[in-house]
Amino acid sequence: MSIITVPDPVSRHAVTMSDGAVITLRRHGNLSAPRVILSNENGCAIEGDNPY
């Protein structure tokens, strides 16, 4: 079984939501390529989606 590694993000930004929660936006990869946005709104860590 191989181990999946995710590269460090190109940038990180803290964003405050309307309810006061602070979330972190992370940008990965080629900045001039098309974007894919992943979000996990149920309180689980998005890192669980990294293998996909």
OpenMM code with the backbone's topology and positions (N, CA, C; nanometers):
from openmm import Vec3, app, unit

residues = "MET SER ILE ILE THR VAL PRO ASP PRO VAL SER ARG HIS ALA VAL THR MET SER ASP GLY ALA VAL ILE THR LEU ARG ARG HIS GLY ASN LEU SER ALA PRO ARG VAL ILE LEU SER ASN GLU ASN GLY CYS ALA ILE GLU GLY ASP ASN PRO TYR".split()
positions = [
    Vec3(0.0848, -0.1182, 0.0000),
    Vec3(0.0000, 0.0000, 0.0000),
    Vec3(0.0891, 0.1242, 0.0000),
    Vec3(0.0617, 0.2174, -0.0879),
    Vec3(0.1412, 0.3397, -0.0930),
    Vec3(0.0822, 0.4448, 0.0008),
    Vec3(0.1673, 0.5347, 0.0445),
    Vec3(0.1249, 0.6434, 0.1322),
    Vec3(0.1012, 0.7673, 0.0472),
    Vec3(-0.0142, 0.8282, 0.0650),
    Vec3(-0.0490, 0.9488, -0.0098),
    Vec3(-0.0016, 1.0694, 0.0694),
    Vec3(0.0730, 1.1562, 0.0035),
    Vec3(0.1163, 1.2796, 0.0682),
    Vec3(0.0596, 1.3985, -0.0081),
    Vec3(0.0226, 1.4990, 0.0633),
    Vec3(-0.0314, 1.6213, 0.0043),
    Vec3(0.0739, 1.7294, 0.0195),
    Vec3(0.1062, 1.8000, -0.0899),
    Vec3(0.2072, 1.9055, -0.0793),
    Vec3(0.1601, 2.0200, 0.0095),
    Vec3(0.2552, 2.0961, 0.0594),
    Vec3(0.2203, 2.2143, 0.1380),
    Vec3(0.1426, 2.3120, 0.0504),
    Vec3(0.0486, 2.3862, 0.1092),
    Vec3(-0.0270, 2.4837, 0.0301),
    Vec3(0.0610, 2.5987, -0.0177),
    Vec3(0.0223, 2.6561, -0.1305),
    Vec3(0.0902, 2.7732, -0.1850),
    Vec3(0.0612, 2.8944, -0.0976),
    Vec3(-0.0628, 2.9016, -0.0454),
    Vec3(-0.0999, 3.0115, 0.0438),
    Vec3(-0.2103, 2.9649, 0.1381),
    Vec3(-0.2244, 3.0383, 0.2486),
    Vec3(-0.3295, 3.0144, 0.3486),
    Vec3(-0.3921, 3.1483, 0.3846),
    Vec3(-0.5244, 3.1462, 0.4068),
    Vec3(-0.5946, 3.2681, 0.4462),
    Vec3(-0.6978, 3.2336, 0.5522),
    Vec3(-0.6980, 3.3049, 0.6632),
    Vec3(-0.8005, 3.2890, 0.7664),
    Vec3(-0.9195, 3.3758, 0.7288),
    Vec3(-1.0391, 3.3186, 0.7348),
    Vec3(-1.1621, 3.3896, 0.6986),
    Vec3(-1.2606, 3.3749, 0.8134),
    Vec3(-1.3226, 3.4854, 0.8539),
    Vec3(-1.4234, 3.4818, 0.9601),
    Vec3(-1.5613, 3.4730, 0.8963),
    Vec3(-1.6370, 3.3703, 0.9348),
    Vec3(-1.7713, 3.3493, 0.8821),
    Vec3(-1.8702, 3.4402, 0.9546),
    Vec3(-1.9926, 3.4483, 0.9036),
    Vec3(-2.0924, 3.5387, 0.9624),
    Vec3(-2.1292, 3.5014, 1.1062),
    Vec3(-2.1084, 3.3739, 1.1449),
    Vec3(-2.1387, 3.3334, 1.2826),
    Vec3(-2.0186, 3.3480, 1.3759),
    Vec3(-1.9077, 3.4013, 1.3235),
    Vec3(-1.7890, 3.4231, 1.4049),
    Vec3(-1.6856, 3.3122, 1.3951),
    Vec3(-1.7208, 3.1996, 1.3344),
    Vec3(-1.6248, 3.0897, 1.3184),
    Vec3(-1.5142, 3.1313, 1.2224),
    Vec3(-1.3924, 3.0909, 1.2530),
    Vec3(-1.2785, 3.1216, 1.1664),
    Vec3(-1.2398, 2.9936, 1.0930),
    Vec3(-1.2346, 3.0022, 0.9597),
    Vec3(-1.1937, 2.8876, 0.8793),
    Vec3(-1.0654, 2.9234, 0.8055),
    Vec3(-0.9925, 2.8230, 0.7615),
    Vec3(-0.8688, 2.8449, 0.6873),
    Vec3(-0.8878, 2.8005, 0.5432),
    Vec3(-0.8624, 2.8912, 0.4508),
    Vec3(-0.8633, 2.8582, 0.3084),
    Vec3(-0.7204, 2.8278, 0.2682),
    Vec3(-0.7001, 2.7163, 0.1994),
    Vec3(-0.5660, 2.6781, 0.1545),
    Vec3(-0.5665, 2.6610, 0.0043),
    Vec3(-0.4678, 2.7187, -0.0603),
    Vec3(-0.4548, 2.7080, -0.2057),
    Vec3(-0.3377, 2.6161, -0.2361),
    Vec3(-0.3624, 2.5172, -0.3214),
    Vec3(-0.2599, 2.4212, -0.3609),
    Vec3(-0.2400, 2.4273, -0.5117),
    Vec3(-0.1217, 2.3886, -0.5563),
    Vec3(-0.0966, 2.3625, -0.6983),
    Vec3(-0.0686, 2.4832, -0.7844),
    Vec3(-0.0906, 2.4629, -0.9132),
    Vec3(-0.0629, 2.5612, -1.0170),
    Vec3(-0.1652, 2.6747, -1.0093),
    Vec3(-0.1181, 2.7953, -0.9847),
    Vec3(-0.2095, 2.9091, -0.9665),
    Vec3(-0.2800, 2.9513, -1.0947),
    Vec3(-0.2285, 2.9121, -1.2113),
    Vec3(-0.2932, 2.9499, -1.3366),
    Vec3(-0.3793, 2.8376, -1.3946),
    Vec3(-0.3933, 2.7278, -1.3240),
    Vec3(-0.4747, 2.6147, -1.3699),
    Vec3(-0.6185, 2.6302, -1.3212),
    Vec3(-0.7121, 2.5555, -1.3792),
    Vec3(-0.8508, 2.5582, -1.3298),
    Vec3(-0.8580, 2.5163, -1.1832),
    Vec3(-0.9578, 2.5658, -1.1125),
    Vec3(-0.9712, 2.5415, -0.9694),
    Vec3(-1.0719, 2.4300, -0.9399),
    Vec3(-1.0466, 2.3562, -0.8349),
    Vec3(-1.1420, 2.2631, -0.7756),
    Vec3(-1.1552, 2.3062, -0.6309),
    Vec3(-1.2767, 2.3293, -0.5868),
    Vec3(-1.2989, 2.3752, -0.4497),
    Vec3(-1.3594, 2.2616, -0.3694),
    Vec3(-1.2936, 2.2280, -0.2578),
    Vec3(-1.3440, 2.1254, -0.1670),
    Vec3(-1.3848, 2.1917, -0.0371),
    Vec3(-1.4991, 2.1517, 0.0123),
    Vec3(-1.5486, 2.2060, 0.1382),
    Vec3(-1.6162, 2.0947, 0.2153),
    Vec3(-1.6052, 2.0992, 0.3469),
    Vec3(-1.6709, 2.0008, 0.4308),
    Vec3(-1.7466, 2.0776, 0.5366),
    Vec3(-1.8769, 2.0870, 0.5202),
    Vec3(-1.9566, 2.1741, 0.6053),
    Vec3(-2.0131, 2.1064, 0.7293),
    Vec3(-1.9784, 1.9813, 0.7537),
    Vec3(-2.0391, 1.9130, 0.8676),
    Vec3(-1.9484, 1.9075, 0.9904),
    Vec3(-1.8391, 1.9835, 0.9906),
    Vec3(-1.7522, 1.9903, 1.1075),
    Vec3(-1.6374, 1.8923, 1.1055),
    Vec3(-1.6334, 1.8036, 1.0063),
    Vec3(-1.5209, 1.7094, 0.9958),
    Vec3(-1.4042, 1.7779, 0.9261),
    Vec3(-1.2862, 1.7309, 0.9524),
    Vec3(-1.1676, 1.7888, 0.8907),
    Vec3(-1.1624, 1.7530, 0.7424),
    Vec3(-1.1369, 1.8502, 0.6571),
    Vec3(-1.1277, 1.8278, 0.5134),
    Vec3(-1.0102, 1.7371, 0.4780),
    Vec3(-0.9138, 1.7236, 0.5686),
    Vec3(-0.7992, 1.6364, 0.5424),
    Vec3(-0.8412, 1.4927, 0.5155),
    Vec3(-0.9579, 1.4543, 0.5628),
    Vec3(-1.0090, 1.3207, 0.5344),
    Vec3(-1.0351, 1.2982, 0.3871),
    Vec3(-1.0522, 1.4067, 0.3096),
    Vec3(-1.0768, 1.3972, 0.1655),
    Vec3(-0.9476, 1.3975, 0.0839),
    Vec3(-0.8324, 1.4173, 0.1457),
    Vec3(-0.7070, 1.4251, 0.0713),
    Vec3(-0.6811, 1.3074, -0.0214),
    Vec3(-0.7074, 1.1830, 0.0181),
    Vec3(-0.6795, 1.0724, -0.0730),
    Vec3(-0.7613, 1.0767, -0.2022),
    Vec3(-0.8720, 1.1478, -0.2023),
    Vec3(-0.9581, 1.1518, -0.3197),
    Vec3(-0.9211, 1.2648, -0.4111),
] * unit.nanometer
topology = app.Topology()
chain = topology.addChain("A")
for resn in residues:
    res = topology.addResidue(resn, chain)
    for name in ("N", "CA", "C"):
        topology.addAtom(name, app.Element.getBySymbol(name[0]), res)
